[in-house]
Amino acid sequence: MIKYIVLSVLVLGLSACSGGHSGGNYAWIGCHVVTNNPHCYPGNDKCVVAFGPEGEKKIGDRIYFKQLKLGQDRYGDYGPIATARPCKEGE
């Protein structure tokens, strides 16, 4: 598990250059299961996407990090996870 996390952090830096993914830091959010990808906010054209080293995540995949806005503090308040819910115990 630790090897996967370390590998994810390294590759996430490279995947951040893919289309639609711009920003800076990543924050550890723990285990989350993707429920809606992409998640588009009603009334505007703003969407968020769950992605990882292998590309965009599918519903049911897990994510462990949230990409933050450029300059945003990873230890501060970074808002809700729009594309996923927390993993349940044993999941």
N, CA, C and O atoms as a printed pandas DataFrame, in Angstrom:
     atom_number atom_name residue_name chain_id  residue_number  x_coord  y_coord  z_coord
0              1         N          MET        A               1    0.826   -1.186    0.000
1              2        CA          MET        A               1    0.000    0.000    0.000
2              3         C          MET        A               1    0.872    1.254    0.000
3              4         O          MET        A               1    0.612    2.192   -0.753
4              5         N          ILE        A               2    1.896    1.271    0.834
5              6        CA          ILE        A               2    2.789    2.429    0.904
6              7         C          ILE        A               2    3.478    2.633   -0.444
7              8         O          ILE        A               2    3.639    3.768   -0.892
8              9         N          LYS        A               3    3.884    1.543   -1.091
9             10        CA          LYS        A               3    4.546    1.659   -2.397
10            11         C          LYS        A               3    3.603    2.310   -3.401
11            12         O          LYS        A               3    4.026    3.152   -4.193
12            13         N          TYR        A               4    2.310    1.922   -3.376
13            14        CA          TYR        A               4    1.328    2.501   -4.293
14            15         C          TYR        A               4    1.172    3.995   -4.044
15            16         O          TYR        A               4    1.098    4.782   -4.988
16            17         N          ILE        A               5    1.122    4.383   -2.786
17            18        CA          ILE        A               5    0.950    5.795   -2.439
18            19         C          ILE        A               5    2.143    6.616   -2.917
19            20         O          ILE        A               5    1.967    7.686   -3.499
20            21         N          VAL        A               6    3.351    6.123   -2.675
21            22        CA          VAL        A               6    4.560    6.835   -3.100
22            23         C          VAL        A               6    4.588    6.937   -4.626
23            24         O          VAL        A               6    4.876    8.000   -5.176
24            25         N          LEU        A               7    4.290    5.834   -5.303
25            26        CA          LEU        A               7    4.256    5.844   -6.766
26            27         C          LEU        A               7    3.189    6.808   -7.272
27            28         O          LEU        A               7    3.415    7.525   -8.247
28            29         N          SER        A               8    2.029    6.832   -6.618
29            30        CA          SER        A               8    0.952    7.741   -7.028
30            31         C          SER        A               8    1.383    9.192   -6.930
31            32         O          SER        A               8    1.116    9.984   -7.833
32            33         N          VAL        A               9    2.047    9.543   -5.840
33            34        CA          VAL        A               9    2.492   10.924   -5.654
34            35         C          VAL        A               9    3.476   11.318   -6.749
35            36         O          VAL        A               9    3.397   12.422   -7.287
36            37         N          LEU        A              10    4.393   10.431   -7.078
37            38        CA          LEU        A              10    5.374   10.731   -8.109
38            39         C          LEU        A              10    4.724   10.892   -9.478
39            40         O          LEU        A              10    5.050   11.821  -10.217
40            41         N          VAL        A              11    3.819   10.003   -9.814
41            42        CA          VAL        A              11    3.200   10.034  -11.135
42            43         C          VAL        A              11    2.139   11.121  -11.230
43            44         O          VAL        A              11    1.901   11.657  -12.312
44            45         N          LEU        A              12    1.500   11.454  -10.116
45            46        CA          LEU        A              12    0.496   12.522  -10.140
46            47         C          LEU        A              12    1.112   13.825  -10.627
47            48         O          LEU        A              12    0.459   14.602  -11.325
48            49         N          GLY        A              13    2.335   14.059  -10.271
49            50        CA          GLY        A              13    3.012   15.261  -10.742
50            51         C          GLY        A              13    3.100   15.292  -12.262
51            52         O          GLY        A              13    2.992   16.359  -12.867
52            53         N          LEU        A              14    3.294   14.138  -12.882
53            54        CA          LEU        A              14    3.353   14.058  -14.336
54            55         C          LEU        A              14    1.962   14.136  -14.954
55            56         O          LEU        A              14    1.781   14.769  -15.995
56            57         N          SER        A              15    0.972   13.492  -14.318
57            58        CA          SER        A              15   -0.365   13.467  -14.888
58            59         C          SER        A              15   -1.075   14.798  -14.742
59            60         O          SER        A              15   -2.080   15.032  -15.413
60            61         N          ALA        A              16   -0.580   15.676  -13.881
61            62        CA          ALA        A              16   -1.207   16.984  -13.707
62            63         C          ALA        A              16   -1.119   17.820  -14.967
63            64         O          ALA        A              16   -1.824   18.821  -15.094
64            65         N          CYS        A              17   -0.273   17.430  -15.894
65            66        CA          CYS        A              17   -0.133   18.174  -17.144
66            67         C          CYS        A              17   -1.145   17.753  -18.194
67            68         O          CYS        A              17   -1.213   18.363  -19.261
68            69         N          SER        A              18   -1.941   16.713  -17.910
69            70        CA          SER        A              18   -2.922   16.267  -18.896
70            71         C          SER        A              18   -4.062   17.265  -19.002
71            72         O          SER        A              18   -4.239   18.101  -18.117
72            73         N          GLY        A              19   -4.835   17.184  -20.074
73            74        CA          GLY        A              19   -5.892   18.142  -20.342
74            75         C          GLY        A              19   -6.889   18.275  -19.212
75            76         O          GLY        A              19   -7.374   17.274  -18.683
76            77         N          GLY        A              20   -7.198   19.506  -18.841
77            78        CA          GLY        A              20   -8.203   19.753  -17.818
78            79         C          GLY        A              20   -7.706   19.663  -16.398
79            80         O          GLY        A              20   -8.470   19.934  -15.472
80            81         N          HIS        A              21   -6.482   19.301  -16.191
81            82        CA          HIS        A              21   -5.961   19.146  -14.836
82            83         C          HIS        A              21   -4.869   20.180  -14.596
83            84         O          HIS        A              21   -3.712   19.981  -14.966
84            85         N          SER        A              22   -5.253   21.276  -13.977
85            86        CA          SER        A              22   -4.253   22.290  -13.670
86            87         C          SER        A              22   -4.327   22.612  -12.193
87            88         O          SER        A              22   -5.404   22.548  -11.601
88            89         N          GLY        A              23   -3.249   22.942  -11.612
89            90        CA          GLY        A              23   -3.224   23.255  -10.194
90            91         C          GLY        A              23   -1.854   23.012   -9.636
91            92         O          GLY        A              23   -0.883   22.895  -10.383
92            93         N          GLY        A              24   -1.765   22.936   -8.331
93            94        CA          GLY        A              24   -0.469   22.800   -7.708
94            95         C          GLY        A              24   -0.380   21.601   -6.810
95            96         O          GLY        A              24   -0.198   20.474   -7.270
96            97         N          ASN        A              25   -0.506   21.844   -5.539
97            98        CA          ASN        A              25   -0.341   20.846   -4.501
98            99         C          ASN        A              25   -1.409   19.759   -4.506
99           100         O          ASN        A              25   -2.452   19.879   -5.149
100          101         N          TYR        A              26   -1.109   18.684   -3.760
101          102        CA          TYR        A              26   -2.079   17.620   -3.517
102          103         C          TYR        A              26   -2.226   17.467   -2.012
103          104         O          TYR        A              26   -1.255   17.603   -1.268
104          105         N          ALA        A              27   -3.449   17.184   -1.566
105          106        CA          ALA        A              27   -3.712   16.959   -0.151
106          107         C          ALA        A              27   -4.164   15.521    0.036
107          108         O          ALA        A              27   -4.955   15.004   -0.752
108          109         N          TRP        A              28   -3.660   14.876    1.083
109          110        CA          TRP        A              28   -4.075   13.515    1.435
110          111         C          TRP        A              28   -5.502   13.595    1.971
111          112         O          TRP        A              28   -5.765   14.337    2.917
112          113         N          ILE        A              29   -6.423   12.842    1.377
113          114        CA          ILE        A              29   -7.816   12.845    1.820
114          115         C          ILE        A              29   -8.228   11.497    2.385
115          116         O          ILE        A              29   -9.361   11.336    2.839
116          117         N          GLY        A              30   -7.320   10.524    2.362
117          118        CA          GLY        A              30   -7.665    9.186    2.813
118          119         C          GLY        A              30   -8.418    8.441    1.715
119          120         O          GLY        A              30   -8.549    8.944    0.599
120          121         N          CYS        A              31   -8.904    7.267    2.024
121          122        CA          CYS        A              31   -9.578    6.443    1.029
122          123         C          CYS        A              31  -10.954    7.010    0.691
123          124         O          CYS        A              31  -11.783    7.220    1.577
124          125         N          HIS        A              32  -11.189    7.252   -0.589
125          126        CA          HIS        A              32  -12.483    7.697   -1.111
126          127         C          HIS        A              32  -12.821    6.860   -2.338
127          128         O          HIS        A              32  -11.934    6.508   -3.116
128          129         N          VAL        A              33  -14.107    6.540   -2.515
129          130        CA          VAL        A              33  -14.587    5.777   -3.663
130          131         C          VAL        A              33  -15.269    6.745   -4.628
131          132         O          VAL        A              33  -16.148    7.509   -4.231
132          133         N          VAL        A              34  -14.862    6.711   -5.890
133          134        CA          VAL        A              34  -15.420    7.601   -6.913
134          135         C          VAL        A              34  -16.889    7.250   -7.152
135          136         O          VAL        A              34  -17.230    6.093   -7.399
136          137         N          THR        A              35  -17.747    8.260   -7.076
137          138        CA          THR        A              35  -19.185    8.068   -7.267
138          139         C          THR        A              35  -19.721    8.826   -8.472
139          140         O          THR        A              35  -20.784    8.480   -8.987
140          141         N          ASN        A              36  -19.019    9.843   -8.929
141          142        CA          ASN        A              36  -19.508   10.697  -10.004
142          143         C          ASN        A              36  -18.308   11.331  -10.692
143          144         O          ASN        A              36  -17.659   12.210  -10.124
144          145         N          ASN        A              37  -18.009   10.896  -11.905
145          146        CA          ASN        A              37  -16.833   11.415  -12.585
146          147         C          ASN        A              37  -17.106   11.609  -14.071
147          148         O          ASN        A              37  -17.375   10.627  -14.762
148          149         N          PRO        A              38  -17.051   12.803  -14.578
149          150        CA          PRO        A              38  -16.775   14.063  -13.876
150          151         C          PRO        A              38  -18.011   14.560  -13.141
151          152         O          PRO        A              38  -19.135   14.139  -13.411
152          153         N          HIS        A              39  -17.767   15.465  -12.206
153          154        CA          HIS        A              39  -18.851   16.126  -11.483
154          155         C          HIS        A              39  -18.916   17.560  -11.992
155          156         O          HIS        A              39  -17.975   18.333  -11.813
156          157         N          CYS        A              40  -20.042   17.912  -12.633
157          158        CA          CYS        A              40  -20.204   19.265  -13.173
158          159         C          CYS        A              40  -21.208   20.024  -12.323
159          160         O          CYS        A              40  -22.294   19.526  -12.025
160          161         N          TYR        A              41  -20.832   21.231  -11.939
161          162        CA          TYR        A              41  -21.696   22.052  -11.106
162          163         C          TYR        A              41  -22.832   22.623  -11.943
163          164         O          TYR        A              41  -22.594   23.074  -13.063
164          165         N          PRO        A              42  -24.068   22.617  -11.430
165          166        CA          PRO        A              42  -25.197   23.144  -12.194
166          167         C          PRO        A              42  -25.087   24.657  -12.388
167          168         O          PRO        A              42  -24.583   25.377  -11.526
168          169         N          GLY        A              43  -25.570   25.114  -13.534
169          170        CA          GLY        A              43  -25.628   26.545  -13.783
170          171         C          GLY        A              43  -24.360   27.170  -14.320
171          172         O          GLY        A              43  -24.353   28.363  -14.621
172          173         N          ASN        A              44  -23.286   26.409  -14.453
173          174        CA          ASN        A              44  -22.068   26.953  -15.055
174          175         C          ASN        A              44  -21.304   25.835  -15.744
175          176         O          ASN        A              44  -21.744   24.686  -15.740
176          177         N          ASP        A              45  -20.191   26.155  -16.321
177          178        CA          ASP        A              45  -19.432   25.143  -17.066
178          179         C          ASP        A              45  -18.247   24.592  -16.276
179          180         O          ASP        A              45  -17.294   24.082  -16.864
180          181         N          LYS        A              46  -18.302   24.692  -14.947
181          182        CA          LYS        A              46  -17.202   24.212  -14.109
182          183         C          LYS        A              46  -17.412   22.737  -13.753
183          184         O          LYS        A              46  -18.442   22.361  -13.193
184          185         N          CYS        A              47  -16.427   21.918  -14.083
185          186        CA          CYS        A              47  -16.468   20.493  -13.756
186          187         C          CYS        A              47  -15.173   20.104  -13.036
187          188         O          CYS        A              47  -14.123   20.712  -13.245
188          189         N          VAL        A              48  -15.270   19.093  -12.197
189          190        CA          VAL        A              48  -14.087   18.525  -11.552
190          191         C          VAL        A              48  -14.003   17.055  -11.945
191          192         O          VAL        A              48  -15.022   16.409  -12.188
192          193         N          VAL        A              49  -12.775   16.532  -12.007
193          194        CA          VAL        A              49  -12.537   15.184  -12.487
194          195         C          VAL        A              49  -11.642   14.448  -11.502
195          196         O          VAL        A              49  -10.644   14.994  -11.033
196          197         N          ALA        A              50  -12.005   13.188  -11.186
197          198        CA          ALA        A              50  -11.134   12.326  -10.386
198          199         C          ALA        A              50  -10.172   11.640  -11.346
199          200         O          ALA        A              50  -10.600   11.026  -12.323
200          201         N          PHE        A              51   -8.871   11.744  -11.071
201          202        CA          PHE        A              51   -7.881   11.133  -11.942
202          203         C          PHE        A              51   -6.710   10.626  -11.118
203          204         O          PHE        A              51   -6.549   10.987   -9.952
204          205         N          GLY        A              52   -5.908    9.798  -11.732
205          206        CA          GLY        A              52   -4.735    9.241  -11.075
206          207         C          GLY        A              52   -3.661    8.970  -12.113
207          208         O          GLY        A              52   -3.762    9.441  -13.246
208          209         N          PRO        A              53   -2.644    8.223  -11.748
209          210        CA          PRO        A              53   -1.528    7.958  -12.655
210          211         C          PRO        A              53   -1.962    7.291  -13.955
211          212         O          PRO        A              53   -1.340    7.485  -15.000
212          213         N          GLU        A              54   -3.022    6.513  -13.884
213          214        CA          GLU        A              54   -3.483    5.801  -15.073
214          215         C          GLU        A              54   -4.489    6.589  -15.897
215          216         O          GLU        A              54   -4.967    6.098  -16.920
216          217         N          GLY        A              55   -4.817    7.794  -15.472
217          218        CA          GLY        A              55   -5.787    8.628  -16.187
218          219         C          GLY        A              55   -7.037    8.858  -15.352
219          220         O          GLY        A              55   -7.006    8.766  -14.125
220          221         N          GLU        A              56   -8.134    9.156  -16.031
221          222        CA          GLU        A              56   -9.379    9.423  -15.314
222          223         C          GLU        A              56   -9.882    8.160  -14.630
223          224         O          GLU        A              56   -9.813    7.064  -15.185
224          225         N          LYS        A              57  -10.388    8.335  -13.419
225          226        CA          LYS        A              57  -10.903    7.222  -12.633
226          227         C          LYS        A              57  -12.324    6.874  -13.070
227          228         O          LYS        A              57  -13.068    7.733  -13.544
228          229         N          LYS        A              58  -12.688    5.602  -12.905
229          230        CA          LYS        A              58  -14.033    5.131  -13.185
230          231         C          LYS        A              58  -14.823    5.072  -11.883
231          232         O          LYS        A              58  -14.235    5.018  -10.803
232          233         N          ILE        A              59  -16.129    5.082  -11.976
233          234        CA          ILE        A              59  -16.969    4.950  -10.790
234          235         C          ILE        A              59  -16.623    3.628  -10.104
235          236         O          ILE        A              59  -16.564    2.581  -10.749
236          237         N          GLY        A              60  -16.398    3.688   -8.799
237          238        CA          GLY        A              60  -15.997    2.521   -8.018
238          239         C          GLY        A              60  -14.503    2.474   -7.731
239          240         O          GLY        A              60  -14.080    1.774   -6.811
240          241         N          ASP        A              61  -13.690    3.208   -8.502
241          242        CA          ASP        A              61  -12.249    3.280   -8.227
242          243         C          ASP        A              61  -12.008    4.079   -6.954
243          244         O          ASP        A              61  -12.887    4.806   -6.491
244          245         N          ARG        A              62  -10.829    3.941   -6.400
245          246        CA          ARG        A              62  -10.467    4.673   -5.185
246          247         C          ARG        A              62   -9.517    5.817   -5.506
247          248         O          ARG        A              62   -8.698    5.738   -6.422
248          249         N          ILE        A              63   -9.652    6.882   -4.725
249          250        CA          ILE        A              63   -8.701    7.994   -4.776
250          251         C          ILE        A              63   -8.236    8.270   -3.352
251          252         O          ILE        A              63   -8.949    7.980   -2.392
252          253         N          TYR        A              64   -7.038    8.831   -3.222
253          254        CA          TYR        A              64   -6.457    9.111   -1.912
254          255         C          TYR        A              64   -5.967   10.548   -1.777
255          256         O          TYR        A              64   -5.635   10.989   -0.677
256          257         N          PHE        A              65   -5.918   11.281   -2.889
257          258        CA          PHE        A              65   -5.415   12.649   -2.890
258          259         C          PHE        A              65   -6.396   13.570   -3.603
259          260         O          PHE        A              65   -7.135   13.142   -4.490
260          261         N          LYS        A              66   -6.394   14.832   -3.209
261          262        CA          LYS        A              66   -7.178   15.857   -3.898
262          263         C          LYS        A              66   -6.208   16.913   -4.399
263          264         O          LYS        A              66   -5.352   17.391   -3.654
264          265         N          GLN        A              67   -6.352   17.276   -5.680
265          266        CA          GLN        A              67   -5.506   18.330   -6.229
266          267         C          GLN        A              67   -6.047   19.675   -5.776
267          268         O          GLN        A              67   -7.251   19.924   -5.835
268          269         N          LEU        A              68   -5.160   20.530   -5.331
269          270        CA          LEU        A              68   -5.545   21.840   -4.826
270          271         C          LEU        A              68   -5.307   22.912   -5.875
271          272         O          LEU        A              68   -4.588   22.700   -6.851
272          273         N          LYS        A              69   -5.915   24.051   -5.660
273          274        CA          LYS        A              69   -5.679   25.185   -6.550
274          275         C          LYS        A              69   -4.237   25.640   -6.398
275          276         O          LYS        A              69   -3.633   25.459   -5.340
276          277         N          LEU        A              70   -3.693   26.219   -7.433
277          278        CA          LEU        A              70   -2.325   26.693   -7.410
278          279         C          LEU        A              70   -2.124   27.667   -6.247
279          280         O          LEU        A              70   -2.831   28.670   -6.147
280          281         N          GLY        A              71   -1.179   27.380   -5.385
281          282        CA          GLY        A              71   -0.890   28.225   -4.235
282          283         C          GLY        A              71   -1.683   27.897   -2.987
283          284         O          GLY        A              71   -1.414   28.462   -1.928
284          285         N          GLN        A              72   -2.667   26.989   -3.082
285          286        CA          GLN        A              72   -3.496   26.640   -1.924
286          287         C          GLN        A              72   -2.710   25.767   -0.953
287          288         O          GLN        A              72   -1.953   24.894   -1.377
288          289         N          ASP        A              73   -2.883   25.996    0.335
289          290        CA          ASP        A              73   -2.163   25.273    1.384
290          291         C          ASP        A              73   -2.772   23.892    1.589
291          292         O          ASP        A              73   -3.967   23.772    1.859
292          293         N          ARG        A              74   -1.951   22.846    1.460
293          294        CA          ARG        A              74   -2.466   21.483    1.617
294          295         C          ARG        A              74   -2.867   21.165    3.051
295          296         O          ARG        A              74   -3.552   20.170    3.286
296          297         N          TYR        A              75   -2.462   21.974    4.006
297          298        CA          TYR        A              75   -2.808   21.725    5.409
298          299         C          TYR        A              75   -3.994   22.571    5.864
299          300         O          TYR        A              75   -4.460   22.427    6.994
300          301         N          GLY        A              76   -4.477   23.441    5.005
301          302        CA          GLY        A              76   -5.604   24.292    5.358
302          303         C          GLY        A              76   -6.928   23.675    4.929
303          304         O          GLY        A              76   -6.998   22.483    4.631
304          305         N          ASP        A              77   -7.973   24.489    4.899
305          306        CA          ASP        A              77   -9.291   24.071    4.475
306          307         C          ASP        A              77   -9.317   24.003    2.950
307          308         O          ASP        A              77   -9.034   24.999    2.285
308          309         N          TYR        A              78   -9.648   22.854    2.395
309          310        CA          TYR        A              78   -9.636   22.724    0.941
310          311         C          TYR        A              78  -10.978   22.292    0.360
311          312         O          TYR        A              78  -11.044   21.989   -0.831
312          313         N          GLY        A              79  -12.031   22.252    1.135
313          314        CA          GLY        A              79  -13.368   21.999    0.617
314          315         C          GLY        A              79  -13.708   20.530    0.449
315          316         O          GLY        A              79  -12.871   19.653    0.660
316          317         N          PRO        A              80  -14.962   20.276    0.062
317          318        CA          PRO        A              80  -15.446   18.895   -0.052
318          319         C          PRO        A              80  -14.882   18.172   -1.274
319          320         O          PRO        A              80  -14.387   18.800   -2.210
320          321         N          ILE        A              81  -14.964   16.857   -1.247
321          322        CA          ILE        A              81  -14.561   16.021   -2.373
322          323         C          ILE        A              81  -15.811   15.822   -3.238
323          324         O          ILE        A              81  -16.745   15.137   -2.823
324          325         N          ALA        A              82  -15.833   16.406   -4.415
325          326        CA          ALA        A              82  -17.048   16.427   -5.236
326          327         C          ALA        A              82  -17.283   15.132   -6.007
327          328         O          ALA        A              82  -18.425   14.826   -6.351
328          329         N          THR        A              83  -16.241   14.372   -6.283
329          330        CA          THR        A              83  -16.385   13.201   -7.147
330          331         C          THR        A              83  -16.441   11.879   -6.390
331          332         O          THR        A              83  -16.640   10.831   -7.006
332          333         N          ALA        A              84  -16.267   11.903   -5.053
333          334        CA          ALA        A              84  -16.149   10.647   -4.311
334          335         C          ALA        A              84  -16.694   10.779   -2.901
335          336         O          ALA        A              84  -16.880   11.879   -2.381
336          337         N          ARG        A              85  -16.942    9.625   -2.298
337          338        CA          ARG        A              85  -17.372    9.562   -0.895
338          339         C          ARG        A              85  -16.316    8.785   -0.105
339          340         O          ARG        A              85  -15.566    8.000   -0.686
340          341         N          PRO        A              86  -16.252    8.996    1.212
341          342        CA          PRO        A              86  -15.283    8.238    2.023
342          343         C          PRO        A              86  -15.547    6.738    1.940
343          344         O          PRO        A              86  -16.698    6.306    1.871
344          345         N          CYS        A              87  -14.476    5.949    1.949
345          346        CA          CYS        A              87  -14.607    4.491    1.969
346          347         C          CYS        A              87  -15.259    4.060    3.276
347          348         O          CYS        A              87  -15.040    4.661    4.328
348          349         N          LYS        A              88  -16.066    3.004    3.184
349          350        CA          LYS        A              88  -16.659    2.426    4.390
350          351         C          LYS        A              88  -15.689    1.414    4.962
351          352         O          LYS        A              88  -14.832    0.905    4.240
352          353         N          GLU        A              89  -15.806    1.113    6.244
353          354        CA          GLU        A              89  -14.907    0.161    6.891
354          355         C          GLU        A              89  -14.973   -1.189    6.192
355          356         O          GLU        A              89  -16.057   -1.722    5.954
356          357         N          GLY        A              90  -13.814   -1.734    5.866
357          358        CA          GLY        A              90  -13.722   -3.027    5.197
358          359         C          GLY        A              90  -13.907   -2.966    3.692
359          360         O          GLY        A              90  -13.883   -4.003    3.028
360          361         N          GLU        A              91  -14.087   -1.796    3.148
361          362        CA          GLU        A              91  -14.332   -1.640    1.706
362          363         C          GLU        A              91  -13.025   -1.536    0.936
363          364         O          GLU        A              91  -13.039   -1.402   -0.288
